[in-house]
Amino acid sequence: MRYSRAMKTALLPSIRVEAALRRQAERLRAPGQTLSALLEELLREGIAARTSQAEFLDRALAAEAETEAAGTWVTADELRQRLRPRQTRRPRPRTAARR
C-alpha cells in the first residue's frame, strides 16, 4: 500500500517473535517489499478473513433463528431418514477401472 500525505497513520504495538519466524517473514517478502509492508498486508488479509467468518456466523445464526421461528427445523436424524429412500433409488456412480 502506498501512503499519501493526506493519510493519517497509526502505529501498532511492537511484537516480539522468535528469530526463526522473523527469518521466514524476511524470506517471504516480495522484491522491494519492506517487512512492515508485508506485516500490514498479512494483517489486512487476517482481518478480512475474520470479518468474513464473523459475517458467515451471523448469517448462520440468523437462518437458525428464522428456521426455529417458522417451525421448519429438522433434526439430523429426521433428515437422514428423509434422504434414505433417495439413496436407495439413486444408482451409485461408476468408478474408473483401477490400473
DOMIKE-258198 format. One record per atom (N, C-alpha, C, O): residue in three letters; x, y, z. Coordinates in steps of 0.001 Angstrom, whole numbers, padded with zeros to 6 digits, always signed. Layout:
AlaXYZ...
END
This chain:
Met+000844-001163+000000Met+000000+000000+000000Met+000894+001232+000000Met+001922+001262+000676Arg+000506+002227-000745Arg+001276+003470-000792Arg+000565+004517+000046Arg-000663+004592+000070Tyr+001338+005295+000709Tyr+000792+006321+001586Tyr+000890+007683+000927Tyr+001856+007971+000220Ser-000094+008509+001154Ser-000039+009897+000708Ser+000024+010769+001953Ser-000217+010300+003065Arg+000346+012022+001757Arg+000443+012930+002902Arg-000896+013127+003573Arg-000948+013446+004761Ala-001983+012943+002839Ala-003315+013138+003404Ala-003723+011996+004335Ala-004616+012157+005168Met-003066+010843+004192Met-003427+009689+005019Met-002895+009861+006431Met-001760+010294+006633Lys-003711+009524+007387Lys-003253+009524+008767Lys-002738+008132+009071Lys-003288+007138+008596Thr-001719+008068+009835Thr-001162+006760+010163Thr-001269+006523+011652Thr-001296+007463+012446Ala-001328+005285+012014Ala-001328+004876+013411Ala-000323+003752+013537Ala-000070+003015+012584Leu+000234+003633+014694Leu+001220+002584+014920Leu+000576+001418+015648Leu-000274+001599+016520Leu+000993+000233+015278Leu+000597-000965+016007Leu+001683-001257+017029Leu+002830-000845+016854Pro+001333-001954+018081Pro+002360-002277+019067Pro+003413-003215+018478Pro+003119-004058+017631Ser+004622-003045+018941Ser+005696-003954+018534Ser+005414-005316+019133Ser+004857-005427+020225Ile+005802-006342+018410Ile+005633-007686+018951Ile+006973-008403+018916Ile+007770-008219+017996Arg+007197-009198+019903Arg+008414-009996+019937Arg+008090-011358+019350Arg+007085-011977+019703Val+008944-011817+018456Val+008756-013112+017817Val+010074-013872+017865Val+011139-013300+018099Glu+009972-015154+017642Glu+011181-015974+017583Glu+011984-015570+016345Glu+011421-015147+015335Ala+013277-015706+016439Ala+014153-015332+015333Ala+013806-016115+014069Ala+013881-015570+012968Ala+013429-017378+014211Ala+013092-018207+013048Ala+011874-017654+012321Ala+011824-017683+011091Leu+010892-017151+013064Leu+009701-016578+012437Leu+010062-015311+011674Leu+009565-015086+010570Arg+010909-014495+012247Arg+011333-013278+011542Arg+012086-013633+010265Arg+011881-012999+009230Arg+012960-014645+010329Arg+013696-015057+009124Arg+012728-015526+008043Arg+012902-015201+006869Gln+011712-016287+008433Gln+010713-016743+007458Gln+010007-015544+006815Gln+009824-015506+005598Ala+009620-014581+007625Ala+008942-013389+007106Ala+009855-012636+006149Ala+009418-012173+005095Glu+011101-012518+006514Glu+012062-011821+005646Glu+012194-012535+004302Glu+012287-011888+003258Arg+012202-013872+004328Arg+012328-014642+003083Arg+011082-014515+002208Arg+011182-014596+000984Leu+009917-014317+002813Leu+008666-014284+002061Leu+008323-012919+001495Leu+007358-012788+000742Arg+009089-011909+001842Arg+008806-010581+001314Arg+008956-010575-000202Arg+009815-011260-000758Ala+008116-009797-000854Ala+008245-009618-002303Ala+009457-008728-002561Ala+009869-007980-001674Pro+010027-008794-003743Pro+011167-007919-004045Pro+010809-006451-003794Pro+009812-005947-004310Gly+011622-005790-003009Gly+011395-004383-002697Gly+010389-004131-001591Gly+010197-002986-001182Gln+009750-005167-001104Gln+008749-005013-000053Gln+009439-004948+001306Gln+010348-005727+001592Thr+008999-004021+002127Thr+009561-003933+003475Thr+008872-004940+004375Thr+007786-005432+004069Leu+009512-005232+005475Leu+008895-006140+006445Leu+007603-005528+006984Leu+006621-006237+007207Ser+007608-004220+007191Ser+006393-003536+007667Ser+005255-003673+006663Ser+004109-003896+007052Ala+005564-003540+005372Ala+004528-003670+004341Ala+003982-005093+004298Ala+002780-005294+004120Leu+004863-006081+004462Leu+004407-007471+004500Leu+003487-007698+005686Leu+002434-008320+005549Leu+003878-007196+006846Leu+003051-007379+008044Leu+001706-006682+007892Leu+000680-007210+008322Glu+001705-005499+007283Glu+000440-004794+007058Glu-000460-005604+006118Glu-001661-005733+006358Glu+000124-006143+005056Glu-000637-006964+004101Glu-001247-008179+004796Glu-002423-008491+004607Leu-000441-008852+005594Leu-000932-010038+006290Leu-001998-009685+007316Leu-002958-010435+007499Leu-001836-008550+007986Leu-002834-008107+008951Leu-004152-007799+008251Leu-005220-008176+008735Arg-004076-007111+007107Arg-005302-006815+006349Arg-006004-008109+005906Arg-007226-008222+006001Glu-005223-009075+005424Glu-005805-010353+004992Glu-006432-011084+006172Glu-007515-011655+006045Gly-005763-011071+007310Gly-006304-011726+008504Gly-007585-011074+008973Gly-008534-011759+009354Ile-007617-009742+008949Ile-008828-009030+009352Ile-009968-009331+008386Ile-011105-009526+008814Ala-009675-009371+007091Ala-010708-009687+006099Ala-011247-011101+006311Ala-012452-011331+006211Ala-010358-012040+006600Ala-010791-013426+006824Ala-011664-013523+008067Ala-012700-014188+008048Arg-011256-012868+009139Arg-012055-012914+010373Arg-013390-012201+010196Arg-014402-012635+010748Thr-013401-011117+009436Thr-014655-010415+009162Thr-015597-011328+008387Thr-016786-011414+008695Ser-015058-012004+007382Ser-015855-012930+006585Ser-016419-014059+007451Ser-017585-014428+007316Gln-015587-014603+008336Gln-016039-015667+009234Gln-017152-015168+010153Gln-018144-015864+010369Ala-016984-013960+010694Ala-017993-013409+011598Ala-019310-013177+010857Ala-020380-013456+011398Glu-019241-012668+009619Glu-020446-012446+008824Glu-021135-013765+008506Glu-022362-013849+008539Phe-020348-014800+008197Phe-020906-016124+007922Phe-021637-016646+009152Phe-022756-017149+009052Leu-021003-016523+010306Leu-021623-016992+011546Leu-022903-016217+011835Leu-023904-016805+012246Asp-022878-014899+011623Asp-024085-014094+011826Asp-025218-014569+010930Asp-026358-014692+011378Arg-024905-014841+009645Arg-025940-015331+008724Arg-026465-016691+009154Arg-027666-016950+009087Ala-025560-017560+009596Ala-025967-018901+010028Ala-026880-018828+011246Ala-027895-019523+011308Leu-026522-017992+012209Leu-027350-017857+013408Leu-028703-017236+013091Leu-029715-017616+013679Ala-028726-016278+012159Ala-029993-015671+011751Ala-030874-016705+011045Ala-032082-016753+011278Ala-030277-017522+010192Ala-031031-018570+009492Ala-031566-019590+010484Ala-032693-020067+010348Glu-030754-019922+011481Glu-031200-020877+012502Glu-032395-020313+013267Glu-033379-021018+013487Ala-032313-019047+013674Ala-033418-018423+014406Ala-034681-018359+013545Ala-035787-018600+014029Glu-034502-018031+012261Glu-035641-017959+011341Glu-036295-019331+011163Glu-037520-019447+011134Thr-035471-020351+011046Thr-035985-021711+010877Thr-036738-022161+012123Thr-037809-022761+012028Glu-036171-021868+013288Glu-036848-022241+014534Glu-038162-021486+014687Glu-039164-022067+015103Ala-038169-020187+014354Ala-039386-019378+014476Ala-040466-019866+013519Ala-041651-019831+013848Ala-040059-020320+012333Ala-041019-020806+011335Ala-041499-022216+011651Ala-042488-022685+011088Gly-040795-022888+012553Gly-041184-024253+012898Gly-040799-025274+011849Gly-041381-026358+011797Thr-039838-024951+011022Thr-039431-025878+009965Thr-038115-026576+010290Thr-037475-027138+009402Trp-037716-026544+011530Trp-036468-027165+011977Trp-036551-028679+011795Trp-037569-029290+012120Val-035498-029275+011284Val-035433-030717+011087Val-034155-031208+011755Val-033082-030642+011549Thr-034273-032256+012552Thr-033079-032793+013197Thr-032256-033577+012173Thr-032752-033931+011104Ala-031010-033839+012511Ala-030140-034602+011615Ala-030713-035990+011367Ala-030668-036487+010242Asp-031251-036620+012405Asp-031842-037958+012241Asp-033038-037922+011296Asp-033202-038813+010463Glu-033876-036888+011425Glu-035027-036757+010526Glu-034568-036555+009081Glu-035143-037131+008157Leu-033560-035758+008896Leu-033049-035518+007556Leu-032499-036798+006945Leu-032772-037100+005783Arg-031724-037554+007720Arg-031191-038829+007210Arg-032324-039779+006839Arg-032256-040474+005825Gln-033357-039804+007663Gln-034499-040685+007386Gln-035207-040256+006093Gln-035641-041107+005317Arg-035324-038959+005861Arg-035953-038465+004636Arg-035102-038757+003406Arg-035634-039013+002327Leu-033790-038718+003567Leu-032901-038928+002428Leu-032674-040400+002106Leu-032293-040734+000984Arg-032901-041277+003068Arg-032645-042709+002872Arg-033340-043272+001632Arg-032687-043983+000868Pro-034627-042996+001385Pro-035258-043534+000161Pro-034587-043045-001114Pro-034501-043788-002091Arg-034120-041825-001116Arg-033433-041302-002303Arg-032127-042043-002540Arg-031753-042292-003686Gln-031439-042392-001478Gln-030164-043099-001622Gln-030366-044473-002231Gln-029548-044922-003035Thr-031445-045146-001860Thr-031670-046490-002388Thr-032134-046449-003846Thr-031886-047397-004591Arg-032803-045367-004270Arg-033269-045244-005658Arg-032150-044836-006603Arg-032125-045257-007759Arg-031246-044037-006126Arg-030199-043491-006986Arg-029095-044523-007189Arg-028549-045037-006212Pro-028753-044839-008455Pro-027650-045778-008673Pro-026324-045144-008259Pro-026130-043935-008386Arg-025446-045957-007779Arg-024136-045466-007363Arg-023315-045129-008601Arg-023391-045838-009605Pro-022533-044060-008540Pro-021709-043708-009702Pro-020641-044763-009932Pro-020094-045340-008993Arg-020362-044995-011193Arg-019328-045973-011539Arg-017959-045343-011328Arg-017762-044158-011597Thr-017040-046125-010857Thr-015684-045617-010681Thr-014821-046099-011825Thr-015087-047144-012418Ala-013806-045351-012129Ala-012893-045737-013213Ala-012160-047018-012825Ala-011877-047256-011651Ala-011867-047817-013806Ala-011142-049073-013539Ala-009768-048757-013013Ala-009101-047836-013485Arg-009356-049515-012046Arg-008023-049306-011474Arg-006977-049925-012376Arg-007190-050966-012997Arg-005850-049258-012429Arg-004755-049775-013270Arg-003819-050598-012481Arg-002842-051113-013023
END
